[in-house]
């Protein structure tokens, strides 16, 4: 097995077919990368949403506690 | 209990914990196989006698098309399992498979169009194989759209499963299209039952990329399904634990 091209420029050109070959590989790579990153981005979004909900719950609990204290002291 | 494993398989939590350990290995395997296979195919496989160097597109075109078809089977079978056994996890797998399949079908169509220019002289031809692949893309997009369009999750699950099952009619048509209608697309290069019409020097890099695509597919399907489960089960304690601990 040996490298089929005489130089790197030759490798890029591929006898005029280089543009077709390289575009195909680039688009495939980009599409697969997007597919791989998507769950990671979604997960971050879910995480932020959960944090937001937890903050709201905590704040509500705090307010309720304060009000209860006011009611009890009165 | 003989059926215990089957019920356990239906538990999102069990699935999430079990598959977490496989992910790094699958990622490693797919990265190595895809990089090695691509370099092999791009630089070291010999030039094709008829098509010259443009044939090197085969090393992304064929694996993507393979997985686009296999992915459809997987989506339809998961849908059927979900319908029959009312298994939430199966529906999650089905939904996760739709965007992945759509992207793979897109890759197959796009690289095929690019390959068509130097080989046939046109980017797009209404050839039987290409048209049936375009229908496959629409089926995948249909499942994705349907899963977003219906608000009630269980109804959406069933509707998607039905659409996926009906769409399986298209799969044998795609396989057989190159034999039934002898149009532009070349007949299958790899055959299981008879000798493949490809030289070993081109076959081995192709095989490497195909196995790499399979690993990549498994990894992507697992990560997509896992994220989907997190979203669906966000009210449960284990999901909140997973999300806050960042595991």
Interface residues (C-beta under 8 A of the other chain):
Chain A: X1 X2 X3 X4 X5 X11 X14 X15 X16 X17 X18 X20 X21 X23 X24 X25 X27 X28 X31 X32 X34 X35 X36 X38 X39 X40 X42 X43 X46 X47 X49 X50
Chain B: X38 X42 X43 X44 X45 X46 X47 X52 X53 X54 X56 X57 X60 X61 X64 X99 X100 X103 X106 X107 X110 X111 X114 X115 X117 X118 X201 X216 X219 X220 X223 X224 X226 X227 X230 X231 X234 X240 X243 X244 X246
